[in-house]
Amino acid sequence: QVELVESGGGLAQPGGSLRLSCAASGFTFSSYAVGWYRRTRGKECDMVATVTRTGDSTNYADSVKGRFTISRDNAKNTAYLQMNSLKPEDTAVYYCNIEMAVDFCWGQGTQVTVSS
């Protein structure tokens, strides 16, 4: 049974930064691509960023390119999302999930709120 626990969210001002962490357990983390997804209240689940098994390739939503960076440390079974130059439209619940997830926006999630 896979488990992924997100943390690091909170309140930030526009232009600020946050770093999200995703701690994985219950499976071989390094065998799967991993991604960050977000759901804005009343909206669908959207891909934010993904990274391959070894971290050799990444993919980002157009809305976050140049501002967010996804990374992973397979030795620590952890994925990260560094978020810089935050905008109010980044406000959402952020989720971390592996490539074969049935629902990419499931789990505990971590709330990110960007407001002045």
LOMARSE-793637 format. One line per 8 residues: number of its first residue (from 1); their letters; for each residue x, y, z of N, C-alpha, C. Coordinates in steps of 0.05 Angstrom, whole numbers, plus 5000, padded with zeros to 4 digits. Layout:
N
NUM> A> X,Y,Z,X,Y,Z,X,Y,Z | ...
//
This chain:
116
1> QVELVESG> 5017,4976,5000,5000,5000,5000,5018,5025,5000 | 5016,5041,4979,5032,5064,4977,5023,5086,4996 | 5041,5102,5005,5035,5125,5021,5053,5148,5013 | 5041,5171,5008,5056,5195,5002,5044,5218,5019 | 5061,5231,5034,5053,5252,5053,5065,5278,5045 | 5048,5297,5038,5057,5323,5030,5060,5342,5054 | 5079,5360,5052,5082,5380,5073,5096,5405,5062 | 5096,5426,5077,5111,5450,5069,5093,5473,5060
9> GGLAQPGG> 5068,5469,5057,5050,5490,5048,5046,5511,5070 | 5032,5532,5063,5026,5553,5081,5019,5578,5067 | 5021,5600,5081,5014,5626,5070,5039,5641,5061 | 5038,5651,5037,5060,5667,5026,5049,5692,5012 | 5065,5713,5012,5058,5737,4998,5065,5734,4968 | 5051,5749,4951,5059,5749,4923,5089,5755,4920 | 5103,5739,4903,5131,5742,4900,5148,5726,4919 | 5135,5713,4938,5149,5697,4958,5155,5669,4949
17> SLRLSCAA> 5165,5653,4967,5174,5626,4960,5164,5606,4981 | 5160,5581,4972,5154,5559,4990,5167,5534,4978 | 5174,5515,4995,5185,5490,4986,5168,5467,4997 | 5156,5452,4979,5140,5430,4987,5156,5404,4987 | 5149,5386,5005,5162,5360,5007,5141,5338,5005 | 5149,5315,4994,5132,5292,4991,5148,5267,5001 | 5140,5257,5024,5153,5233,5035,5138,5208,5027 | 5152,5190,5014,5140,5166,5003,5148,5141,5020
25> SGFTFSSY> 5130,5122,5021,5136,5097,5035,5117,5075,5025 | 5125,5050,5030,5108,5027,5023,5112,5017,4995 | 5131,5027,4980,5137,5018,4953,5165,5027,4945 | 5174,5017,4922,5200,5025,4912,5198,5051,4898 | 5204,5072,4912,5200,5099,4902,5215,5104,4876 | 5239,5094,4874,5256,5100,4851,5246,5086,4825 | 5226,5068,4827,5216,5054,4803,5195,5070,4788 | 5187,5093,4799,5164,5107,4787,5171,5137,4783
33> AVGWYRRT> 5160,5147,4761,5160,5176,4757,5141,5188,4778 | 5146,5212,4786,5129,5225,4807,5122,5253,4797 | 5099,5263,4807,5091,5289,4799,5077,5304,4821 | 5076,5330,4818,5060,5348,4835,5036,5357,4819 | 5013,5357,4833,4988,5365,4821,4974,5384,4840 | 4956,5400,4830,4941,5418,4847,4912,5420,4839 | 4896,5426,4859,4867,5430,4854,4859,5456,4867 | 4851,5475,4850,4840,5500,4860,4811,5495,4868
41> RGKECDMV> 4801,5508,4888,4774,5504,4898,4754,5507,4875 | 4739,5486,4871,4719,5486,4850,4729,5480,4822 | 4755,5473,4820,4767,5467,4794,4776,5438,4792 | 4785,5431,4768,4795,5404,4763,4824,5401,4773 | 4833,5376,4774,4860,5371,4782,4879,5376,4758 | 4900,5392,4763,4918,5400,4742,4947,5391,4748 | 4961,5382,4727,4989,5376,4731,5005,5401,4734 | 5023,5400,4753,5041,5423,4758,5069,5416,4747
49> ATVTRTGD> 5080,5393,4755,5106,5385,4747,5110,5356,4751 | 5126,5343,4733,5132,5315,4736,5162,5311,4731 | 5172,5289,4742,5200,5282,4739,5203,5252,4736 | 5221,5243,4718,5224,5215,4713,5238,5201,4736 | 5240,5174,4733,5250,5157,4755,5277,5166,4765 | 5295,5173,4747,5322,5180,4755,5326,5210,4757 | 5306,5225,4751,5309,5254,4752,5322,5266,4727 | 5324,5251,4706,5338,5261,4682,5321,5279,4665
57> STNYADSV> 5294,5278,4669,5277,5295,4652,5254,5305,4669 | 5246,5330,4664,5224,5342,4678,5204,5355,4659 | 5180,5359,4669,5159,5371,4653,5143,5390,4670 | 5136,5414,4660,5122,5434,4676,5098,5444,4661 | 5078,5451,4676,5056,5466,4665,5066,5494,4656 | 5054,5504,4634,5063,5530,4624,5061,5552,4645 | 5041,5550,4662,5036,5571,4682,5058,5573,4703 | 5074,5552,4706,5094,5552,4728,5123,5551,4717
65> KGRFTISR> 5127,5548,4691,5153,5547,4680,5170,5571,4687 | 5194,5566,4695,5212,5588,4703,5209,5596,4732 | 5188,5587,4745,5183,5594,4773,5185,5570,4792 | 5176,5547,4783,5176,5523,4800,5197,5503,4791 | 5208,5488,4810,5228,5468,4803,5221,5442,4818 | 5218,5420,4804,5213,5394,4816,5239,5379,4818 | 5243,5364,4839,5267,5348,4843,5260,5324,4860 | 5278,5304,4861,5274,5281,4877,5300,5271,4888
73> DNAKNTAY> 5299,5259,4912,5322,5246,4924,5313,5217,4930 | 5321,5199,4912,5312,5171,4915,5323,5158,4940 | 5347,5166,4949,5358,5155,4973,5342,5162,4997 | 5327,5184,4996,5310,5193,5018,5281,5188,5013 | 5274,5175,4991,5246,5170,4983,5229,5196,4985 | 5240,5217,4975,5227,5243,4977,5228,5259,4951 | 5206,5272,4945,5205,5290,4922,5200,5319,4933 | 5208,5338,4917,5206,5366,4926,5194,5383,4904
81> LQMNSLKP> 5182,5405,4912,5174,5426,4893,5182,5453,4904 | 5202,5465,4892,5210,5492,4900,5193,5512,4884 | 5179,5529,4898,5161,5548,4886,5171,5577,4892 | 5179,5591,4871,5188,5618,4873,5170,5637,4858 | 5172,5662,4863,5156,5683,4850,5126,5675,4850 | 5117,5668,4874,5089,5659,4876,5069,5681,4869 | 5047,5671,4857,5025,5689,4848,5000,5680,4862 | 4981,5698,4865,4955,5690,4877,4942,5667,4863
89> EDTAVYYC> 4945,5664,4837,4933,5642,4823,4946,5615,4828 | 4968,5615,4843,4980,5590,4852,4966,5578,4876 | 4948,5593,4888,4933,5583,4911,4917,5558,4904 | 4922,5537,4919,4910,5511,4914,4919,5491,4935 | 4907,5467,4934,4917,5445,4950,4935,5429,4931 | 4960,5424,4941,4980,5410,4925,4983,5381,4934 | 4985,5363,4914,4987,5335,4919,5011,5323,4905 | 5022,5303,4916,5044,5288,4904,5035,5260,4899
97> NIEMAVDF> 5039,5250,4874,5031,5222,4868,5049,5211,4847 | 5049,5184,4845,5065,5169,4826,5050,5166,4800 | 5064,5158,4779,5054,5158,4752,5029,5140,4748 | 5026,5119,4764,5003,5101,4760,4980,5106,4779 | 4979,5129,4791,4957,5136,4809,4931,5137,4793 | 4909,5128,4806,4883,5130,4794,4873,5158,4794 | 4878,5172,4816,4870,5201,4818,4895,5216,4827 | 4904,5235,4811,4928,5249,4817,4925,5269,4840
105> CWGQGTQV> 4901,5277,4846,4895,5296,4868,4882,5281,4890 | 4896,5262,4902,4886,5247,4925,4907,5248,4948 | 4897,5242,4972,4915,5241,4995,4911,5265,5013 | 4930,5269,5031,4929,5291,5051,4930,5318,5037 | 4949,5321,5019,4954,5346,5006,4965,5367,5025 | 4973,5389,5014,4983,5412,5030,4973,5438,5018 | 4961,5454,5034,4949,5479,5025,4969,5501,5020 | 4969,5513,4997,4985,5536,4991,4967,5559,4985
113> TVSS> 4971,5581,5000,4955,5605,4997,4973,5628,4992 | 4969,5642,4970,4985,5665,4963,4967,5690,4963 | 4972,5707,4982,4955,5731,4985,4971,5753,5000 | 4965,5777,4993,4976,5800,5007,4959,5809,5031
//
